[in-house]
Amino acid sequence: MAERFSMYVEYGAYPHRKRPDDTELAAVQEWTNATLVFLRSSYGRKEKLLTAMPEALKP
């Protein structure tokens, strides 16, 4: 999925999705019973990324 959206994942307090130039696009809090996704408002493919995340996590 990272390759599809031209990004990589950097792990810290929570995973960050970043572009190759280190611009942060999204952060995901995934350690509770609810997953929160924080997206940079300037990212033009927000909706496509949000739709792709659950699809990528399906067993």
mmCIF file of the C-alpha atoms, coordinates in Angstrom:
data_MODEL
# 
_entry.id   MODEL 
# 
loop_
_atom_site.group_PDB 
_atom_site.id 
_atom_site.type_symbol 
_atom_site.label_atom_id 
_atom_site.label_alt_id 
_atom_site.label_comp_id 
_atom_site.label_asym_id 
_atom_site.label_entity_id 
_atom_site.label_seq_id 
_atom_site.pdbx_PDB_ins_code 
_atom_site.Cartn_x 
_atom_site.Cartn_y 
_atom_site.Cartn_z 
_atom_site.occupancy 
_atom_site.B_iso_or_equiv 
_atom_site.pdbx_formal_charge 
_atom_site.auth_seq_id 
_atom_site.auth_comp_id 
_atom_site.auth_asym_id 
_atom_site.auth_atom_id 
_atom_site.pdbx_PDB_model_num 
ATOM 1  C CA . MET A 1 1  ? 0.000   0.000   0.000  1.00 0.00 ? 1  MET A CA 1 
ATOM 2  C CA . ALA A 1 2  ? 2.847   2.382   0.798  1.00 0.00 ? 2  ALA A CA 1 
ATOM 3  C CA . GLU A 1 3  ? 4.253   1.905   -2.687 1.00 0.00 ? 3  GLU A CA 1 
ATOM 4  C CA . ARG A 1 4  ? 0.827   2.474   -4.258 1.00 0.00 ? 4  ARG A CA 1 
ATOM 5  C CA . PHE A 1 5  ? 0.557   5.860   -2.530 1.00 0.00 ? 5  PHE A CA 1 
ATOM 6  C CA . SER A 1 6  ? 4.252   6.767   -2.947 1.00 0.00 ? 6  SER A CA 1 
ATOM 7  C CA . MET A 1 7  ? 4.989   6.778   0.769  1.00 0.00 ? 7  MET A CA 1 
ATOM 8  C CA . TYR A 1 8  ? 6.767   4.837   3.471  1.00 0.00 ? 8  TYR A CA 1 
ATOM 9  C CA . VAL A 1 9  ? 5.993   4.091   7.117  1.00 0.00 ? 9  VAL A CA 1 
ATOM 10 C CA . GLU A 1 10 ? 8.105   5.530   9.932  1.00 0.00 ? 10 GLU A CA 1 
ATOM 11 C CA . TYR A 1 11 ? 7.497   4.111   13.393 1.00 0.00 ? 11 TYR A CA 1 
ATOM 12 C CA . GLY A 1 12 ? 7.709   6.255   16.517 1.00 0.00 ? 12 GLY A CA 1 
ATOM 13 C CA . ALA A 1 13 ? 5.057   6.844   19.166 1.00 0.00 ? 13 ALA A CA 1 
ATOM 14 C CA . TYR A 1 14 ? 2.653   5.783   16.406 1.00 0.00 ? 14 TYR A CA 1 
ATOM 15 C CA . PRO A 1 15 ? 3.149   4.957   12.704 1.00 0.00 ? 15 PRO A CA 1 
ATOM 16 C CA . HIS A 1 16 ? 3.526   7.905   10.346 1.00 0.00 ? 16 HIS A CA 1 
ATOM 17 C CA . ARG A 1 17 ? 2.989   7.667   6.606  1.00 0.00 ? 17 ARG A CA 1 
ATOM 18 C CA . LYS A 1 18 ? 5.528   9.850   4.846  1.00 0.00 ? 18 LYS A CA 1 
ATOM 19 C CA . ARG A 1 19 ? 6.539   10.752  1.327  1.00 0.00 ? 19 ARG A CA 1 
ATOM 20 C CA . PRO A 1 20 ? 10.086  10.059  0.157  1.00 0.00 ? 20 PRO A CA 1 
ATOM 21 C CA . ASP A 1 21 ? 10.918  13.744  0.852  1.00 0.00 ? 21 ASP A CA 1 
ATOM 22 C CA . ASP A 1 22 ? 9.895   13.157  4.539  1.00 0.00 ? 22 ASP A CA 1 
ATOM 23 C CA . THR A 1 23 ? 6.654   15.169  4.281  1.00 0.00 ? 23 THR A CA 1 
ATOM 24 C CA . GLU A 1 24 ? 4.215   13.599  6.731  1.00 0.00 ? 24 GLU A CA 1 
ATOM 25 C CA . LEU A 1 25 ? 0.868   12.648  5.186  1.00 0.00 ? 25 LEU A CA 1 
ATOM 26 C CA . ALA A 1 26 ? -0.830  10.628  7.909  1.00 0.00 ? 26 ALA A CA 1 
ATOM 27 C CA . ALA A 1 27 ? -0.429  9.206   11.372 1.00 0.00 ? 27 ALA A CA 1 
ATOM 28 C CA . VAL A 1 28 ? -2.299  6.193   12.690 1.00 0.00 ? 28 VAL A CA 1 
ATOM 29 C CA . GLN A 1 29 ? -3.063  5.396   16.322 1.00 0.00 ? 29 GLN A CA 1 
ATOM 30 C CA . GLU A 1 30 ? -3.728  1.676   16.215 1.00 0.00 ? 30 GLU A CA 1 
ATOM 31 C CA . TRP A 1 31 ? -3.088  0.304   19.695 1.00 0.00 ? 31 TRP A CA 1 
ATOM 32 C CA . THR A 1 32 ? -6.580  0.727   21.164 1.00 0.00 ? 32 THR A CA 1 
ATOM 33 C CA . ASN A 1 33 ? -9.914  -0.874  20.297 1.00 0.00 ? 33 ASN A CA 1 
ATOM 34 C CA . ALA A 1 34 ? -10.504 2.053   17.938 1.00 0.00 ? 34 ALA A CA 1 
ATOM 35 C CA . THR A 1 35 ? -8.141  3.160   15.203 1.00 0.00 ? 35 THR A CA 1 
ATOM 36 C CA . LEU A 1 36 ? -7.652  6.885   14.664 1.00 0.00 ? 36 LEU A CA 1 
ATOM 37 C CA . VAL A 1 37 ? -6.202  8.235   11.427 1.00 0.00 ? 37 VAL A CA 1 
ATOM 38 C CA . PHE A 1 38 ? -4.837  11.766  11.301 1.00 0.00 ? 38 PHE A CA 1 
ATOM 39 C CA . LEU A 1 39 ? -4.388  13.133  7.775  1.00 0.00 ? 39 LEU A CA 1 
ATOM 40 C CA . ARG A 1 40 ? -2.649  16.247  6.531  1.00 0.00 ? 40 ARG A CA 1 
ATOM 41 C CA . SER A 1 41 ? -5.383  18.420  5.050  1.00 0.00 ? 41 SER A CA 1 
ATOM 42 C CA . SER A 1 42 ? -3.231  19.333  2.056  1.00 0.00 ? 42 SER A CA 1 
ATOM 43 C CA . TYR A 1 43 ? -2.907  15.696  0.940  1.00 0.00 ? 43 TYR A CA 1 
ATOM 44 C CA . GLY A 1 44 ? -5.042  15.374  -2.184 1.00 0.00 ? 44 GLY A CA 1 
ATOM 45 C CA . ARG A 1 45 ? -5.592  11.598  -2.023 1.00 0.00 ? 45 ARG A CA 1 
ATOM 46 C CA . LYS A 1 46 ? -7.029  11.453  1.518  1.00 0.00 ? 46 LYS A CA 1 
ATOM 47 C CA . GLU A 1 47 ? -10.240 9.705   0.577  1.00 0.00 ? 47 GLU A CA 1 
ATOM 48 C CA . LYS A 1 48 ? -8.476  7.081   -1.527 1.00 0.00 ? 48 LYS A CA 1 
ATOM 49 C CA . LEU A 1 49 ? -5.979  6.407   1.274  1.00 0.00 ? 49 LEU A CA 1 
ATOM 50 C CA . LEU A 1 50 ? -8.747  6.011   3.861  1.00 0.00 ? 50 LEU A CA 1 
ATOM 51 C CA . THR A 1 51 ? -10.612 3.612   1.576  1.00 0.00 ? 51 THR A CA 1 
ATOM 52 C CA . ALA A 1 52 ? -7.484  1.560   0.866  1.00 0.00 ? 52 ALA A CA 1 
ATOM 53 C CA . MET A 1 53 ? -6.469  1.092   4.523  1.00 0.00 ? 53 MET A CA 1 
ATOM 54 C CA . PRO A 1 54 ? -9.279  -1.284  5.582  1.00 0.00 ? 54 PRO A CA 1 
ATOM 55 C CA . GLU A 1 55 ? -8.969  -3.168  2.290  1.00 0.00 ? 55 GLU A CA 1 
ATOM 56 C CA . ALA A 1 56 ? -5.250  -3.707  2.920  1.00 0.00 ? 56 ALA A CA 1 
ATOM 57 C CA . LEU A 1 57 ? -5.927  -5.006  6.443  1.00 0.00 ? 57 LEU A CA 1 
ATOM 58 C CA . LYS A 1 58 ? -8.558  -7.590  5.477  1.00 0.00 ? 58 LYS A CA 1 
ATOM 59 C CA . PRO A 1 59 ? -7.472  -11.145 6.316  1.00 0.00 ? 59 PRO A CA 1 
# 
